[in-house]
Amino acid sequence: MLTGVLTALVTPMRDGEVDLAALRELVEWQLECGIEGFVPCATTGESPVLEPAERAAVIRTVVEVAKGKVPIIAGAGTNSTKSTIELSRLALESGADGLLLACPYYNKPTQAGLEAHFRAVLAAIDAPVVVYNIPGRTGVDLQTATFARLAEHPRIVGIKEATGSVTRSAELVRRVEPRVSILAGDDALFLPVLAVGGAGIVSASACVAPREMVAVMRHWRAGEVEAARAAYLALLDLFEAMFVETNPGPIKVALHLMGRIAPEIRLPLVWPSPASVARVRETLAAMGVAVS
């Protein structure tokens, strides 16, 4: 069962190329901070603009650095069932332990189409799968009843739930937990999702504040509710700042200000505005993070 804080990794870039050296250092730091899993090549990793060879290199690098210490759940979902299967196989060949598969975007399939898509992928690959439901990105919402049917498949091990609804997470916990992990997909709902029975989070903000995110989880597991609440509330300003523009722009700004990556993002995304950069800088400074 997947539990704890899993980091949705950025893909560092320099001079138009993937910066594997920076990625290595980022993963090493995250491990030192107690992160319990990595999700490369997903939304925060700019998956839609990564070439297959780049995806493979990113996953291999994360796997090499993690050395089996934590699970690597690689993003492989697209709006084409065929390409999702191909990228899933590529991720597994590159060493990933499992897959994060978003609902097909843009096409807007019905619930029957979504179910058929995931079943086709499950039939073609042999690996644990975490389904990713994020209607704000995909334009479709995988309903609880649909996922509950899918969750009967033994290779479905979790869902990253990013509808922004604690009620939805609670419904999923009631229907499919404990066999399937309910993972928060919205950073700001981390503790509320834990409170209704969620198992953890796949977090973009953990790229920037891994130790702080892990602290929330550790306090919660220890039954230290007030300490978990205080640690969570201390992160609210960060959560807001990290999504002041489209993810992963602000995340990359923060990591650049911290001296961990070059200031680069790939089109069609552009570097955040001066106002957004200032917002991120102020938020980090308020947290006591040294910035350049």
Order of alpha helices (4+ residues) and beta strands (2+ residues): beta-beta-beta-alpha-beta-alpha-beta-alpha-beta-alpha-beta-alpha-alpha-beta-alpha-beta-alpha-beta-alpha-alpha-alpha-alpha-alpha
